[in-house]
């Protein structure tokens, strides 16, 4: 498996890891700045303190470092060390015996809306899609995708570009040595529109060109005055090849040198930091890629927030990230209900709640988006909405994370019958090894079992899949830490960040409820066995340090990883929840009758939270 593409594009600072003991890291979010202290404890690294403060990038403060200083001051009070000097700067240790200060300070940021970009390409499904993958992989929010076949007329594209205020523009198009006319036409529509940068017009808008190298000279001429143009290697040098690394690296360079340098207080934050500041999503993607590469895993991580849901995946070494901009748990909750349908949300509710009450709860959440559930009914409602937001975000991710479109493939008779073609999703639920949850509704669910149940119900993993959650949303901090001290980042990830919930063991296939789906046997530190009918679930409690051998024998129409009807044996460690055996089938369908549906959902909830 290839090493991950790191979004920084910078060499790590000349830091001697052997001399480090105190590492401070912050993540400057849109509303909250979260700080952690990572310490050398004995021979290993641990996250020892955490604090947070309101982010201060907006008026009346308009200086992001005020929030950083406040969070680090609190960390210092908790740790019994002073990290902020009287002049507001970060104190560095002078020697081993210095009672105050840290050794290095690092940070990520999505404050002020994070990195916002417009991407463009000749064909929406090909070069424009590659440009979008590059931008998302670097941690950007893609405001719009411009393409010659996006069904808009030229003047409509120009008007749209004028309306947007991106931090930068990424242009791709054409294979090297191919036709230059179409990508030049895209450039000729963007340049006259004169898009203005988000943080004012005192600097030239950065434009990155990553298209046909033969068109570079013409593109330079088009983006002469009023733009800061950078030319990098083609994103799609051939139809069969996608080269995202150079564009991602340049995006991060430009983010630091132009965007952050003009955002309120970021010039000071950059001077404080001992490593390049990463966009928060880029850092999360970076640590996920490192873990997947180290352990040779196929992994998915989801971060569900108030307004958006980010999904990250690594399958066979290929990284993808999507942002579902209108799927969130507070500001976007009405969009979730509108897109999914109220009946789809209500199918997860096993208590008395009709459509009218559901609508009222949605409206109340929109009026008071920062409230948290205060009753069992409110919690059931919120977790039902979360299931649909996650399901929709994952479906969108699968549509985006595809093999390269436009590739000419030799097709056999078997390919024709199986409808295999370029552009199919690379996300394979049966091959998924690790599923990680992050975001308030998942990380802060009252019970670990509820987090596990939401993951299983919305992502519908197949076969054997390990479930975990980010304990305190520490992955951004560890992503940037990995760029300067990979060993410390990996140790803290395993010891303090990742809470291993257990395993989902789920059968792929459909059958009549009540008929046998599969039998299971658990032996070792815990012993249990049983047979599940279609529509049933079971939970066997196996602790995080307990190792067991699990054997499952499916009925002939069901697959648990070895093929239909074939037994599977795996040796696994448990988790805080245990092993969830799921015989509800894939795709997961619920009874049509409201009474039967409520009964089934209530029965599943009772089993998930029970002891074996």
VOGU-3710 file (C-alpha; in Angstrom, 3 decimals, decimal comma):
1> xxxxxxxxxx> 0,000/0,000/0,000  1,357/3,392/-0,918  2,058/6,028/1,710  -0,614/8,669/2,150  -0,523/11,999/0,385  0,168/14,555/3,067  -1,651/17,805/2,417  1,013/20,083/3,774  3,508/19,983/0,947  6,145/21,091/3,477
11> xxxxxxxxxx> 9,038/19,183/4,945  8,666/18,648/8,679  10,498/21,212/10,792  13,967/20,337/12,074  12,699/19,018/15,397  14,540/16,409/17,445  11,767/14,099/18,720  14,038/12,722/21,458  14,141/16,127/23,163  10,369/16,665/23,213
21> xxxxxxxxxx> 8,260/16,246/26,317  5,404/18,791/26,121  3,492/19,286/22,846  0,591/21,738/22,573  -1,924/21,395/19,725  -5,042/23,397/18,894  -7,874/23,025/16,417  -9,446/26,408/15,640  -13,018/25,552/14,713  -15,779/27,814/13,477
31> xxxxxxxxxx> -17,167/28,315/16,987  -14,766/26,606/19,400  -10,974/26,383/19,685  -10,015/23,015/21,167  -6,582/22,529/22,748  -4,822/19,371/23,920  -1,560/18,730/25,755  0,433/15,678/24,653  3,101/14,625/27,177  5,906/12,102/27,331
41> xxxxxxxxxx> 4,889/9,735/30,136  7,528/7,140/30,854  8,591/5,706/27,517  5,368/6,589/25,721  3,133/9,489/24,740  -0,272/10,351/26,219  -2,854/13,071/25,818  -3,058/14,419/29,367  -5,086/17,649/29,336  -7,812/19,190/27,203
51> xxxxxxxxxx> -9,431/22,635/27,176  -11,510/24,806/24,886  -12,518/28,415/24,391  -14,686/30,365/21,957  -13,012/31,032/18,604  -12,292/34,741/18,110  -11,775/35,089/14,364  -14,978/37,140/13,968  -15,757/40,637/15,216  -15,551/42,156/17,792
61> xxxxxxxxxx> -12,191/40,418/18,455  -11,117/39,647/14,850  -7,993/37,888/16,101  -7,924/34,090/16,162  -4,995/34,024/18,612  -7,135/35,393/21,461  -9,191/32,182/21,495  -5,998/30,137/21,177  -4,426/31,949/24,145  -7,572/31,458/26,234
71> xxxxxxxxxx> -7,661/27,703/25,544  -3,933/27,306/26,252  -4,251/29,332/29,466  -6,895/26,870/30,670  -4,686/23,919/29,680  -1,881/25,477/31,732  -4,116/25,851/34,782  -5,119/22,188/34,513  -1,532/20,996/33,997  0,072/23,247/36,608
81> xxxxxxxxxx> 2,347/24,821/33,994  2,264/28,278/32,463  2,062/28,196/28,663  1,057/31,814/27,893  3,415/34,686/28,694  2,302/38,103/29,941  2,627/39,488/26,408  0,222/36,813/25,132  2,801/34,674/23,328  3,460/30,966/23,867
91> xxxxxxxxxx> 6,236/30,120/26,349  8,890/27,628/25,195  10,908/25,511/27,606  14,495/26,699/28,064  15,755/23,392/29,476  14,648/20,121/31,088  14,087/21,759/34,474  11,992/24,699/33,247  8,651/24,560/35,166  6,813/26,452/32,415
101> xxxxxxxxxx> 6,319/26,269/28,670  6,043/23,674/25,919  8,532/22,270/23,424  6,460/22,777/20,273  3,071/24,223/19,327  1,046/23,077/16,288  -2,451/23,822/14,987  -5,209/23,085/12,515  -8,004/25,454/11,530  -11,445/25,629/9,996
111> xxxxxxxxxx> -12,271/29,000/11,561  -13,941/31,601/9,410  -15,519/28,900/7,289  -12,283/27,024/6,626  -10,848/26,794/3,122  -13,438/27,573/0,433  -12,749/26,865/-3,227  -14,240/26,851/-6,700  -13,014/24,047/-8,964  -13,290/23,786/-12,739
121> xxxxxxxxxx> -12,690/21,186/-15,422  -13,639/20,420/-18,990  -15,892/17,415/-18,278  -17,876/17,314/-15,021  -17,518/13,554/-14,554  -13,807/13,436/-15,405  -11,349/16,324/-14,981  -13,749/18,429/-12,905  -14,351/15,428/-10,628  -10,590/14,986/-10,250
131> xxxxxxxxxx> -10,262/18,675/-9,336  -13,001/18,276/-6,741  -11,261/15,216/-5,252  -8,002/17,163/-4,998  -9,701/20,109/-3,269  -11,691/17,968/-0,847  -8,628/15,881/-0,046  -6,749/19,055/0,896  -9,501/19,949/3,362  -11,500/22,442/1,291
141> xxxxxxxxxx> -15,205/23,117/1,011  -16,061/23,131/-2,701  -18,462/26,034/-3,310  -19,188/25,105/-6,945  -17,876/22,955/-9,773  -17,597/24,633/-13,176  -17,514/22,429/-16,295  -18,196/22,852/-19,978  -20,998/20,265/-19,749  -22,585/21,422/-16,477
151> xxxxxxxxxx> -25,770/22,426/-18,370  -25,200/26,140/-17,752  -24,731/28,701/-20,477  -21,449/30,653/-20,506  -23,041/33,831/-19,150  -24,687/31,833/-16,343  -21,307/30,400/-15,356  -19,751/33,867/-15,383  -22,581/35,233/-13,223  -22,178/32,353/-10,754
161> xxxxxxxxxx> -18,416/32,899/-10,505  -19,002/36,615/-9,807  -21,451/35,782/-7,002  -19,020/33,500/-5,185  -16,129/34,734/-3,042  -13,728/31,798/-2,933  -10,342/31,647/-1,275  -8,863/30,191/-4,454  -9,754/28,537/-7,769  -8,455/25,201/-9,085
171> xxxxxxxxxx> -8,641/24,560/-12,844  -8,059/21,250/-14,573  -8,845/19,898/-18,008  -7,461/17,861/-20,850  -4,820/15,163/-20,868  -1,209/16,105/-21,526  -0,653/16,409/-25,261  -4,387/16,551/-25,996  -6,713/19,305/-27,184  -6,070/22,662/-25,492
181> xxxxxxxxxx> -9,079/24,590/-26,742  -11,660/23,438/-24,175  -9,570/24,076/-21,064  -8,579/27,484/-22,455  -12,277/28,297/-22,893  -12,914/27,441/-19,223  -10,080/29,797/-18,221  -11,498/32,511/-20,488  -14,829/32,327/-18,635  -13,292/32,482/-15,150
191> xxxxxxxxxx> -10,806/35,327/-15,716  -13,263/37,965/-17,058  -15,685/37,170/-14,207  -13,026/38,567/-11,837  -14,103/36,593/-8,745  -13,255/38,492/-5,577  -11,469/36,758/-2,692  -13,428/36,251/0,527  -11,132/38,315/2,749  -11,246/41,459/0,670
201> xxxxxxxxxx> -9,659/42,699/-2,529  -6,310/43,857/-1,225  -4,573/40,804/-2,644  -4,740/38,918/-5,917  -6,991/35,840/-6,045  -4,903/32,640/-6,153  -5,581/30,402/-9,162  -4,016/26,939/-9,487  -3,813/25,441/-12,959  -3,468/21,640/-13,015
211> xxxxxxxxxx> -4,522/20,813/-16,580  -3,029/19,955/-19,973  0,575/21,172/-19,811  0,413/22,251/-23,460  -2,148/24,912/-22,506  -0,039/26,376/-19,674  1,326/29,304/-21,730  -2,143/30,375/-22,883  -3,549/30,057/-19,363  -0,700/32,227/-18,021
221> xxxxxxxxxx> -1,624/34,873/-20,555  -5,312/34,760/-19,577  -4,608/35,086/-15,835  -2,100/37,898/-16,171  -3,174/40,900/-14,142  -5,293/40,620/-11,009  -4,575/36,960/-10,294  -1,799/35,005/-8,618  -1,443/31,990/-10,917  0,425/28,805/-9,999
231> xxxxxxxxxx> 0,930/25,979/-12,519  1,377/22,402/-11,258  1,368/18,939/-12,812  -1,803/17,798/-14,564  -4,426/16,121/-12,375  -5,273/13,752/-15,234  -2,100/13,397/-17,344  -3,803/10,444/-19,076  -7,353/9,108/-18,912  -6,099/6,101/-16,950
241> xxxxxxxxxx> -4,139/8,123/-14,383  -5,082/10,554/-11,617  -2,274/12,570/-10,002  -3,729/14,554/-7,086  -0,588/15,060/-4,993  0,941/18,181/-6,609  -2,395/20,038/-6,680  -3,158/19,143/-3,055  0,278/20,298/-1,949  -0,072/23,601/-3,809
251> xxxxxxxxxx> -3,552/24,153/-2,348  -2,103/23,898/1,133  0,825/26,180/0,293  -1,553/28,802/-1,069  -3,851/28,348/1,925  -0,964/29,260/4,238  0,687/31,980/2,163  -2,401/33,822/0,918  -5,665/32,881/2,610  -4,548/32,498/6,217
261> xxxxxxxxxx> -2,120/35,390/5,962  -5,091/37,692/5,287  -7,515/36,185/7,800  -7,836/38,007/11,139  -4,914/37,157/13,392  -3,631/34,240/11,355  -0,312/35,869/10,533  0,423/35,827/14,271  -0,809/32,223/14,600  1,469/31,130/11,752
271> xxxxxxxxxx> 4,447/32,755/13,484  3,618/30,863/16,698  3,328/27,454/15,077  6,263/25,063/14,689  4,660/23,295/11,704  2,476/24,387/8,785  -1,133/24,931/9,866  -3,457/22,383/8,238  -7,133/22,744/7,355  -8,989/20,643/9,945
281> xxxxxxxxxx> -10,489/18,121/7,470  -7,111/17,725/5,768  -5,537/16,755/9,095  -8,305/14,217/9,820  -7,797/12,683/6,390  -4,057/12,584/6,953  -4,195/10,591/10,206  -6,775/8,210/8,720  -4,497/7,546/5,752  -1,559/6,896/8,054
291> xxxxxxxxxx> -3,518/4,410/10,163  -4,896/2,658/7,064  -1,417/2,414/5,520  0,243/1,213/8,735  -2,323/-1,504/9,479  -3,233/-2,238/5,829  -6,884/-1,447/6,466  -9,838/-0,258/4,463  -11,262/2,451/6,710  -14,130/4,953/6,834
301> xxxxxxxxxx> -14,399/7,897/9,233  -17,458/10,115/9,577  -17,658/13,502/11,306  -21,227/14,714/11,732  -21,635/18,349/12,760  -24,348/20,936/13,083  -24,321/22,040/9,448  -22,307/19,450/7,504  -21,247/15,820/7,546  -17,763/14,842/6,358
311> xxxxxxxxxx> -17,037/11,279/5,247  -13,446/10,094/4,749  -12,484/6,723/3,289  -9,389/4,751/2,363  -9,989/1,684/0,172  -7,010/-0,204/-1,252  -4,830/2,828/-0,525  -7,075/5,314/-2,339  -8,244/8,244/-0,209  -11,503/10,117/-0,729
321> xxxxxxxxxx> -13,373/12,752/1,226  -16,830/14,221/0,725  -18,654/17,087/2,428  -22,431/16,819/2,620  -23,049/20,516/3,066  -26,738/20,321/3,989  -26,721/17,277/6,234  -26,204/18,253/9,863  -27,792/17,959/13,266  -28,696/21,576/14,041
331> xxxxxxxxxx> -28,498/24,243/11,337  -29,200/21,691/8,584  -31,616/19,410/10,421  -34,568/20,494/8,278  -32,592/19,616/5,141  -32,003/16,103/6,480  -35,716/15,591/7,057  -36,591/17,075/3,665  -34,067/14,971/1,750  -34,706/11,725/3,606
341> xxxxxxxxxx> -38,449/12,181/4,097  -40,194/12,308/7,461  -41,340/8,705/7,092  -37,710/7,583/6,791  -36,819/9,415/10,012  -39,881/8,093/11,847  -39,033/4,485/10,943  -36,273/4,606/13,599  -38,633/5,930/16,311  -40,124/3,203/18,515
351> xxxxxxxxxx> -42,088/5,509/20,840  -45,315/7,442/20,204  -44,313/10,239/17,834  -46,339/11,259/14,815  -45,340/13,451/11,885  -46,702/16,597/13,511  -44,618/16,129/16,654  -41,583/15,354/14,509  -42,048/18,607/12,582  -42,315/20,549/15,845
361> xxxxxxxxxx> -39,123/19,007/17,164  -37,321/19,914/13,935  -38,529/23,524/14,158  -37,482/23,789/17,806  -34,022/22,507/16,914  -33,734/25,108/14,148  -34,716/27,897/16,566  -32,298/26,646/19,239  -29,628/24,778/17,260  -27,132/24,395/20,108
371> xxxxxxxxxx> -29,490/22,616/22,522  -28,868/18,999/23,500  -31,573/16,397/24,280  -33,085/16,778/27,753  -35,456/13,798/27,635  -35,548/10,227/26,352  -38,008/11,260/23,625  -35,722/14,086/22,427  -32,774/11,666/22,336  -34,707/9,113/20,268
381> xxxxxxxxxx> -35,692/11,877/17,832  -32,142/13,202/17,496  -30,610/9,768/16,982  -33,272/8,927/14,383  -32,356/12,060/12,403  -28,666/11,209/12,791  -29,216/7,780/11,218  -30,708/9,364/8,121  -28,080/12,115/7,893  -25,323/9,499/8,085
391> xxxxxxxxxx> -27,055/7,199/5,591  -27,478/9,995/3,041  -23,916/11,301/3,537  -22,501/7,799/3,021  -24,591/7,312/-0,123  -23,233/10,608/-1,496  -19,706/9,514/-0,599  -20,109/6,240/-2,496  -21,293/8,119/-5,583  -18,202/10,358/-5,456
401> xxxxxxxxxx> -15,560/7,768/-4,481  -15,391/5,997/-7,823  -12,909/4,539/-10,236  -11,805/6,967/-12,933  -14,512/7,799/-15,437  -13,634/7,978/-19,092  -11,145/5,109/-18,900  -11,343/2,717/-21,829  -11,474/-0,838/-20,495  -11,376/-4,205/-22,189
411> xxxxxxxxxx> -14,629/-5,918/-21,285  -15,338/-9,623/-21,186  -18,702/-11,350/-21,427  -18,644/-11,607/-17,626  -18,146/-7,847/-17,340  -21,156/-7,206/-19,522  -23,424/-9,372/-17,404  -22,144/-7,902/-14,129  -22,414/-4,359/-15,549  -18,865/-3,524/-14,475
421> xxxxxxxxxx> -17,707/-0,233/-15,947  -15,422/2,657/-15,168  -16,890/5,119/-12,709  -18,153/2,507/-10,234  -17,749/3,126/-6,507  -14,601/1,830/-4,844  -16,373/1,692/-1,466  -16,994/-1,989/-0,712  -18,890/-2,556/2,534  -17,777/-6,189/2,704
431> xxxxxxxxxx> -14,118/-5,108/2,539  -14,512/-2,368/5,174  -12,239/-3,147/8,155  -12,641/-0,101/10,412  -15,515/2,375/10,833  -14,773/5,433/13,011  -17,418/7,787/14,414  -16,900/11,450/15,291  -19,156/14,417/15,940  -21,377/15,353/18,868
441> xxxxxxxxxx> -24,362/13,058/18,307  -22,023/10,059/17,910  -19,148/10,862/20,269  -21,354/12,128/23,103  -24,229/9,631/22,963  -25,208/8,708/26,553  -24,317/5,063/25,930  -21,587/3,526/23,768  -24,166/1,009/22,524  -26,184/3,852/20,996
451> xxxxxxxxxx> -23,151/5,035/19,027  -22,546/1,506/17,751  -26,212/1,060/16,822  -26,306/4,344/14,868  -23,202/3,309/12,913  -24,588/-0,139/12,076  -28,052/1,151/11,119  -26,801/3,954/8,856  -23,643/2,507/7,257  -24,937/-1,090/7,061
461> xxxxxxxxxx> -21,487/-2,735/7,261  -21,193/-6,285/5,946  -19,174/-9,218/7,242  -16,712/-8,398/10,046  -16,238/-4,645/10,673  -14,540/-3,047/13,672  -16,444/-0,092/15,168  -14,725/2,786/16,971  -15,178/6,423/17,923  -12,930/9,461/18,347
471> xxxxxxxxxx> -13,159/10,077/22,087  -12,916/13,903/22,092  -12,490/14,781/18,402  -8,720/14,586/18,657  -8,019/13,383/15,108  -7,291/16,892/13,685  -4,647/17,509/16,364  -3,053/14,125/15,713  -3,089/14,671/11,957  -0,871/17,734/12,240
481> xxxxxxxxxx> 1,193/16,119/15,027  1,963/13,220/12,682  3,751/15,654/10,360  6,351/16,415/13,067  6,267/13,366/15,370  4,540/10,334/13,789  5,375/8,017/16,704  3,704/10,285/19,275  0,677/10,764/17,009  0,172/7,020/16,514
491> xxxxxxxxxx> 0,630/6,211/20,209  -1,885/8,837/21,326  -4,293/7,750/18,586  -4,293/4,179/19,909  -4,208/4,965/23,640  -6,354/8,076/24,049  -8,125/8,973/20,823  -9,688/5,787/19,492  -12,327/4,110/21,657  -12,835/0,642/20,217
501> xxxxxxxxxx> -16,519/-0,171/20,530  -16,301/-3,719/19,213  -17,345/-5,524/16,059  -20,312/-5,658/13,725  -20,845/-9,121/12,245  -23,556/-8,715/9,612  -24,899/-10,967/6,882  -25,264/-9,726/3,309  -28,406/-10,939/1,572  -32,158/-10,900/1,995
511> xxxxxxxxxx> -34,503/-13,512/3,420  -37,927/-13,940/4,917  -38,084/-12,826/8,527  -38,223/-15,776/10,896  -36,143/-18,096/8,696  -32,564/-18,976/9,663  -29,949/-16,397/8,687  -26,789/-17,636/10,440  -25,480/-19,324/13,563  -22,554/-18,023/15,615
521> xxxxxxxxxx> -20,076/-19,401/18,103  -17,730/-17,361/20,327  -14,937/-19,141/22,179  -11,903/-18,072/24,216  -12,001/-15,368/26,884  -15,806/-15,388/26,445  -17,941/-18,336/25,342  -21,336/-17,965/23,680  -23,336/-19,429/20,817  -26,690/-19,021/19,142
531> xxxxxxxxxx> -28,712/-19,044/15,951  -30,304/-15,921/14,490  -33,368/-15,770/12,280  -33,724/-13,047/9,642  -34,655/-9,818/11,404  -32,907/-10,720/14,671  -29,854/-9,220/16,386  -27,687/-10,371/19,281  -24,985/-8,812/21,452  -22,151/-10,748/23,086
541> xxxxxxxxxx> -20,141/-8,762/25,619  -16,430/-9,113/24,886  -14,166/-6,576/26,601  -11,487/-4,457/24,897  -8,623/-6,675/26,098  -10,439/-9,985/25,666  -9,547/-12,072/22,616  -11,988/-14,581/21,148  -12,478/-16,752/18,107  -15,726/-16,112/16,267
551> xxxxxxxxxx> -17,222/-18,628/13,834  -20,335/-17,810/11,817  -22,165/-20,246/9,533  -24,669/-18,543/7,198  -27,646/-20,033/5,396  -27,043/-20,616/1,696  -28,430/-17,236/0,546  -26,335/-15,160/2,980  -22,695/-14,029/2,818  -20,484/-13,121/5,789
561> xxxxxxxxxx> -17,294/-12,567/3,828  -16,338/-15,920/2,317  -19,210/-16,218/-0,146  -22,849/-17,264/0,054  -23,427/-20,096/2,513  -19,748/-20,376/3,512  -18,585/-20,322/7,134  -16,131/-17,684/8,369  -13,805/-17,847/11,387  -12,024/-14,746/12,726
571> xxxxxxxxxx> -9,938/-14,077/15,804  -10,760/-10,648/17,249  -10,452/-8,494/20,348  -13,633/-7,025/21,761  -14,493/-3,481/22,773  -16,506/-1,353/25,168  -19,724/-2,679/23,608  -18,759/-6,148/22,361  -19,715/-8,112/19,257  -22,960/-7,149/17,513
581> xxxxxxxxxx> -24,397/-10,015/15,464  -26,783/-8,616/12,841  -29,158/-10,899/10,907  -31,406/-8,144/9,536  -29,953/-8,575/6,036  -28,307/-6,180/3,596  -29,729/-3,965/2,367  -31,394/-3,361/5,727  -35,182/-3,165/5,397  -37,759/-2,567/8,103
591> xxxxxxxxxx> -41,307/-3,992/8,325  -43,960/-2,042/6,406  -46,553/-2,274/9,174  -46,108/0,567/11,686  -46,842/-1,733/14,620  -44,365/-4,370/13,415  -41,743/-1,711/12,668  -42,002/-0,118/16,111  -41,874/-3,522/17,749  -38,757/-4,481/15,778
601> xxxxxxxxxx> -36,908/-1,195/16,447  -37,750/-1,389/20,169  -36,584/-5,029/20,285  -33,270/-4,169/18,587  -32,660/-1,216/20,931  -33,293/-3,471/23,940  -30,883/-6,143/22,664  -28,106/-3,653/21,788  -28,136/-2,237/25,311  -28,500/-5,541/27,147
611> xx> -25,841/-7,810/28,625  -25,099/-11,179/27,054
//
